[in-house]
Protein backbone atom coordinates (compact mmCIF):
# COMPACT_ATOMS: atom_id res chain seq x y z
CA UNK A 1 0.00 0.00 0.00
CA UNK A 2 2.81 2.38 0.90
CA UNK A 3 4.62 1.46 -2.30
CA UNK A 4 1.54 2.31 -4.35
CA UNK A 5 1.27 5.69 -2.60
CA UNK A 6 4.95 6.43 -3.25
CA UNK A 7 4.56 5.59 -6.94
CA UNK A 8 1.46 7.78 -7.21
CA UNK A 9 3.24 10.68 -5.52
CA UNK A 10 6.29 10.25 -7.76
CA UNK A 11 4.14 10.17 -10.90
CA UNK A 12 2.22 13.23 -9.72
CA UNK A 13 5.47 15.10 -9.04
CA UNK A 14 6.74 14.30 -12.55
CA UNK A 15 3.50 15.55 -14.06
CA UNK A 16 3.75 18.81 -12.12
CA UNK A 17 7.37 19.28 -13.17
CA UNK A 18 6.39 18.67 -16.79
CA UNK A 19 3.70 21.33 -16.55
CA UNK A 20 6.28 23.75 -15.13
CA UNK A 21 8.55 23.21 -18.14
CA UNK A 22 10.94 20.58 -16.75
CA UNK A 23 11.49 17.74 -19.18
CA UNK A 24 12.35 14.16 -18.29
CA UNK A 25 15.97 13.08 -18.15
CA UNK A 26 15.73 10.84 -21.22
CA UNK A 27 14.57 13.75 -23.37
CA UNK A 28 17.77 15.10 -24.94
CA UNK A 29 16.32 18.02 -26.92
CA UNK A 30 17.53 21.51 -26.03
CA UNK A 31 20.52 20.26 -24.05
CA UNK A 32 22.75 23.29 -23.43
CA UNK A 33 25.92 21.45 -22.52
CA UNK A 34 26.19 23.19 -19.15
CA UNK A 35 26.80 19.98 -17.23
CA UNK A 36 26.56 20.66 -13.47
CA UNK A 37 24.41 23.76 -14.02
CA UNK A 38 21.78 21.76 -15.87
CA UNK A 39 22.08 19.09 -13.17
CA UNK A 40 20.91 21.72 -10.67
CA UNK A 41 17.48 21.72 -12.36
CA UNK A 42 14.88 19.03 -11.60
CA UNK A 43 15.52 15.92 -13.73
CA UNK A 44 18.88 17.47 -14.70
CA UNK A 45 17.41 19.28 -17.73
CA UNK A 46 17.30 23.03 -18.47
CA UNK A 47 13.67 24.15 -18.23
CA UNK A 48 12.13 25.30 -21.50
CA UNK A 49 8.58 26.58 -21.92
CA UNK A 50 9.13 28.64 -18.76
CA UNK A 51 10.21 32.10 -17.60
CA UNK A 52 13.87 32.59 -16.63
CA UNK A 53 14.85 35.81 -14.86
CA UNK A 54 18.28 37.42 -15.31
CA UNK A 55 19.28 40.24 -12.96
CA UNK A 56 22.18 42.69 -13.35
CA UNK A 57 23.52 45.35 -11.00
CA UNK A 58 25.76 47.43 -13.29
CA UNK A 59 26.42 48.03 -16.97
CA UNK A 60 29.28 45.49 -17.11
CA UNK A 61 26.99 42.83 -15.66
CA UNK A 62 24.35 43.74 -18.23
CA UNK A 63 26.90 43.24 -21.02
CA UNK A 64 27.94 39.89 -19.52
CA UNK A 65 24.28 38.87 -19.30
CA UNK A 66 23.80 39.73 -22.97
CA UNK A 67 26.72 37.46 -23.85
CA UNK A 68 25.54 34.52 -21.74
CA UNK A 69 21.95 34.85 -22.96
CA UNK A 70 23.19 34.94 -26.57
CA UNK A 71 25.11 31.71 -25.95
CA UNK A 72 21.98 30.11 -24.48
CA UNK A 73 19.96 31.26 -27.50
CA UNK A 74 22.38 29.53 -29.84
CA UNK A 75 21.42 26.25 -28.15
CA UNK A 76 17.69 26.94 -28.00
CA UNK A 77 17.18 28.17 -31.59
CA UNK A 78 17.43 24.75 -33.19
CA UNK A 79 14.61 25.13 -35.74
CA UNK A 80 13.21 27.80 -38.04
CA UNK A 81 11.31 29.60 -35.28
CA UNK A 82 12.83 33.06 -34.60
CA UNK A 83 13.63 34.84 -31.35
CA UNK A 84 11.88 38.07 -30.34
CA UNK A 85 14.14 40.52 -28.47
CA UNK A 86 12.22 43.38 -26.80
CA UNK A 87 14.29 46.35 -25.65
CA UNK A 88 13.92 50.08 -24.89
CA UNK A 89 16.99 50.84 -27.05
CA UNK A 90 19.28 48.85 -29.33
CA UNK A 91 22.18 48.19 -26.95
CA UNK A 92 23.03 44.81 -28.51
CA UNK A 93 25.04 44.85 -31.74
CA UNK A 94 23.38 42.23 -34.00
CA UNK A 95 26.56 41.21 -35.83
CA UNK A 96 28.15 40.30 -32.50
CA UNK A 97 25.68 37.42 -32.31
CA UNK A 98 27.73 35.57 -34.92
CA UNK A 99 30.37 35.01 -32.21
CA UNK A 100 27.79 32.78 -30.55
CA UNK A 101 26.84 30.95 -33.77
CA UNK A 102 23.66 33.00 -34.24
CA UNK A 103 22.79 34.62 -37.54
CA UNK A 104 21.33 38.14 -37.12
CA UNK A 105 18.23 37.25 -39.13
CA UNK A 106 17.24 34.77 -36.39
CA UNK A 107 16.54 37.67 -34.00
CA UNK A 108 13.66 40.12 -34.44
CA UNK A 109 14.25 43.28 -32.39
CA UNK A 110 11.24 45.26 -31.13
CA UNK A 111 11.95 48.63 -29.50
CA UNK A 112 9.46 49.87 -26.92
CA UNK A 113 9.07 53.15 -25.04
CA UNK A 114 7.88 52.05 -21.58
CA UNK A 115 7.91 48.99 -19.31
CA UNK A 116 4.12 48.44 -19.61
CA UNK A 117 4.46 48.44 -23.39
CA UNK A 118 7.34 45.94 -23.17
CA UNK A 119 5.28 43.67 -20.90
CA UNK A 120 2.34 43.74 -23.32
CA UNK A 121 4.57 42.87 -26.29
CA UNK A 122 6.29 40.08 -24.33
CA UNK A 123 3.00 38.53 -23.21
CA UNK A 124 1.58 38.58 -26.74
CA UNK A 125 4.79 37.11 -28.17
CA UNK A 126 4.84 34.34 -25.54
CA UNK A 127 1.34 33.29 -26.62
CA UNK A 128 2.55 32.56 -30.16
CA UNK A 129 3.88 29.01 -30.54
CA UNK A 130 5.53 30.02 -33.81
CA UNK A 131 8.23 31.81 -31.83
CA UNK A 132 11.16 29.92 -30.29
CA UNK A 133 12.32 32.25 -27.52
CA UNK A 134 11.27 35.69 -26.25
CA UNK A 135 13.88 37.94 -24.60
CA UNK A 136 12.76 41.16 -22.92
CA UNK A 137 14.72 43.93 -21.18
CA UNK A 138 12.28 45.21 -18.57
CA UNK A 139 13.46 47.07 -15.48
CA UNK A 140 10.36 46.73 -13.29
CA UNK A 141 8.02 43.76 -13.20
CA UNK A 142 5.48 42.94 -10.50
CA UNK A 143 4.63 39.44 -9.30
CA UNK A 144 1.16 39.54 -10.88
CA UNK A 145 2.64 40.64 -14.21
CA UNK A 146 5.21 37.83 -14.13
CA UNK A 147 2.43 35.38 -13.31
CA UNK A 148 0.63 36.37 -16.51
CA UNK A 149 3.84 35.67 -18.44
CA UNK A 150 4.21 32.26 -16.79
CA UNK A 151 0.61 31.33 -17.62
CA UNK A 152 1.26 32.29 -21.26
CA UNK A 153 4.30 30.02 -21.63
CA UNK A 154 2.54 27.08 -19.96
CA UNK A 155 0.13 27.06 -22.91
CA UNK A 156 2.47 27.86 -25.80
CA UNK A 157 5.66 26.16 -24.45
CA UNK A 158 7.68 29.17 -25.61
CA UNK A 159 10.72 29.98 -23.46
CA UNK A 160 10.88 33.48 -21.97
CA UNK A 161 14.05 35.21 -20.77
CA UNK A 162 13.45 38.31 -18.66
CA UNK A 163 16.39 40.73 -18.22
CA UNK A 164 16.04 43.30 -15.46
CA UNK A 165 17.95 45.39 -12.93
CA UNK A 166 19.09 43.92 -9.63
CA UNK A 167 18.24 47.20 -7.91
CA UNK A 168 14.53 46.66 -8.51
CA UNK A 169 14.63 43.10 -7.27
CA UNK A 170 11.40 41.50 -6.06
CA UNK A 171 9.91 38.03 -6.12
CA UNK A 172 8.61 36.90 -9.51
CA UNK A 173 6.83 33.80 -10.76
CA UNK A 174 9.91 32.71 -12.69
CA UNK A 175 11.27 29.18 -12.80
CA UNK A 176 14.84 30.36 -12.10
CA UNK A 177 16.78 33.52 -11.30
CA UNK A 178 20.26 34.02 -12.77
CA UNK A 179 23.02 36.51 -11.98
CA UNK A 180 25.85 36.77 -14.53
CA UNK A 181 29.10 38.63 -13.79
CA UNK A 182 32.08 39.03 -16.16
CA UNK A 183 35.42 37.27 -15.65
CA UNK A 184 38.76 37.56 -17.51
CA UNK A 185 38.65 35.90 -20.90
CA UNK A 186 40.04 32.41 -21.42
CA UNK A 187 42.75 31.52 -23.92
CA UNK A 188 43.24 27.74 -24.04
CA UNK A 189 46.47 28.07 -26.08
CA UNK A 190 48.11 30.27 -23.47
CA UNK A 191 48.93 33.06 -25.93
CA UNK A 192 48.44 36.69 -24.90
CA UNK A 193 45.59 38.77 -26.24
CA UNK A 194 41.80 38.58 -26.39
CA UNK A 195 40.44 35.15 -25.50
CA UNK A 196 37.04 33.53 -25.26
CA UNK A 197 34.38 35.05 -22.97
CA UNK A 198 34.06 33.73 -19.44
CA UNK A 199 31.41 34.43 -16.81
CA UNK A 200 30.57 33.67 -13.24
CA UNK A 201 27.13 32.14 -13.44
CA UNK A 202 25.10 32.23 -10.24
CA UNK A 203 21.83 30.34 -10.17
CA UNK A 204 20.27 32.33 -7.33
CA UNK A 205 17.09 30.30 -7.23
CA UNK A 206 15.60 27.39 -9.16
CA UNK A 207 12.23 25.88 -8.41
CA UNK A 208 12.64 22.37 -6.94
CA UNK A 209 16.35 22.54 -7.77
CA UNK A 210 19.69 23.36 -6.18
CA UNK A 211 21.15 26.89 -6.53
CA UNK A 212 24.88 27.31 -7.01
CA UNK A 213 27.71 29.27 -8.62
CA UNK A 214 29.97 28.18 -11.48
CA UNK A 215 32.58 29.60 -13.87
CA UNK A 216 31.51 29.14 -17.48
CA UNK A 217 33.43 29.86 -20.69
CA UNK A 218 32.16 29.99 -24.26
CA UNK A 219 34.46 28.21 -26.73
CA UNK A 220 33.94 27.53 -30.44
CA UNK A 221 32.43 24.13 -29.64
CA UNK A 222 30.04 25.47 -27.00
CA UNK A 223 29.90 25.94 -23.25
CA UNK A 224 32.73 24.84 -20.97
CA UNK A 225 32.22 24.76 -17.20
CA UNK A 226 35.52 25.64 -15.51
CA UNK A 227 36.12 23.71 -12.31
CA UNK A 228 37.61 25.67 -9.38
CA UNK A 229 40.16 23.01 -8.59
CA UNK A 230 43.93 22.76 -8.48
CA UNK A 231 45.57 22.58 -11.88
CA UNK A 232 48.95 21.42 -13.14
CA UNK A 233 51.13 24.01 -14.89
CA UNK A 234 54.03 23.13 -17.22
CA UNK A 235 56.55 22.93 -14.36
CA UNK A 236 54.48 20.13 -12.80
CA UNK A 237 53.42 22.14 -9.76
CA UNK A 238 49.77 21.93 -8.75
CA UNK A 239 48.57 25.50 -8.28
CA UNK A 240 45.43 27.36 -7.38
CA UNK A 241 44.62 30.50 -9.40
CA UNK A 242 45.60 33.74 -7.62
CA UNK A 243 47.27 31.85 -4.77
CA UNK A 244 50.89 31.51 -3.67
CA UNK A 245 52.71 28.49 -5.06
CA UNK A 246 56.13 26.90 -4.88
CA UNK A 247 58.20 27.46 -8.02
CA UNK A 248 60.80 24.86 -9.17
CA UNK A 249 63.56 26.85 -7.45
CA UNK A 250 61.72 26.53 -4.12
CA UNK A 251 60.70 30.18 -3.92
CA UNK A 252 57.10 30.84 -2.95
CA UNK A 253 55.80 33.31 -5.50
CA UNK A 254 52.73 35.40 -6.14
CA UNK A 255 51.84 36.86 -9.56
CA UNK A 256 53.04 40.43 -10.00
CA UNK A 257 55.89 40.03 -7.48
CA UNK A 258 59.63 39.46 -7.82
CA UNK A 259 60.90 35.91 -8.04
CA UNK A 260 64.05 34.03 -9.03
CA UNK A 261 63.66 31.96 -12.17
CA UNK A 262 65.88 28.96 -12.98
CA UNK A 263 68.37 31.07 -14.98
CA UNK A 264 69.12 33.08 -11.83
CA UNK A 265 67.67 36.39 -13.04
CA UNK A 266 65.27 38.21 -10.73
CA UNK A 267 62.30 39.36 -12.80
CA UNK A 268 59.07 41.27 -12.46
CA UNK A 269 56.06 40.47 -14.67
CA UNK A 270 55.49 43.10 -17.35
CA UNK A 271 59.27 43.76 -17.63
CA UNK A 272 61.81 42.27 -19.98
CA UNK A 273 64.16 39.51 -18.89
CA UNK A 274 66.90 37.36 -20.36
CA UNK A 275 65.78 33.79 -20.91
CA UNK A 276 68.22 30.83 -20.70
CA UNK A 277 68.65 30.82 -24.49
CA UNK A 278 69.71 34.45 -24.46
CA UNK A 279 66.58 35.74 -26.15
CA UNK A 280 65.08 38.89 -24.69
CA UNK A 281 61.43 38.14 -23.98
CA UNK A 282 58.46 39.93 -22.45
CA UNK A 283 56.64 37.95 -19.74
CA UNK A 284 53.14 38.76 -20.94
CA UNK A 285 51.68 35.61 -19.49
CA UNK A 286 53.13 33.28 -16.89
CA UNK A 287 52.85 29.59 -17.63
CA UNK A 288 54.83 27.68 -15.03
CA UNK A 289 58.55 28.50 -15.03
CA UNK A 290 58.77 30.25 -18.39
CA UNK A 291 57.26 33.20 -20.14
CA UNK A 292 55.99 32.62 -23.66
CA UNK A 293 56.06 35.85 -25.62
CA UNK A 294 59.35 36.34 -27.53
CA UNK A 295 59.56 39.89 -28.79
CA UNK A 296 62.92 39.79 -30.53
CA UNK A 297 64.16 36.42 -31.70
CA UNK A 298 67.23 37.91 -33.40
CA UNK A 299 68.83 40.08 -30.75
CA UNK A 300 71.21 38.41 -28.30
CA UNK A 301 72.49 39.68 -25.02
CA UNK A 302 76.23 39.35 -24.90
Secondary structure, 3 states (H helix, E strand, C coil): CHHHHHHHHHHHHHHHHHHCCCCCCCCCCCCCCCCHHHHCCHHHCCCCCCEEEEEECCHHHHHHHHHHHHHHHHHHCCCCCCEEEEECCCCCCHHHHHHHCCCHHHEEEEECCCHHHHHHHHHHHHCCCCCCEEEEECCCCCHHHHHHHHHHHHHHCCEEEEEEEHHHCCCCCCCEEEEEEEEEEECCCCCCCCCEEEEEEEEEEECCCCCEEEEEEEECCEEEEECCCCEECCCCCEECCCCCEECCCCCEECCCCCEECCCCCEECCCCEEECCCCEEEECCCEECCEECCEEEEEEECC
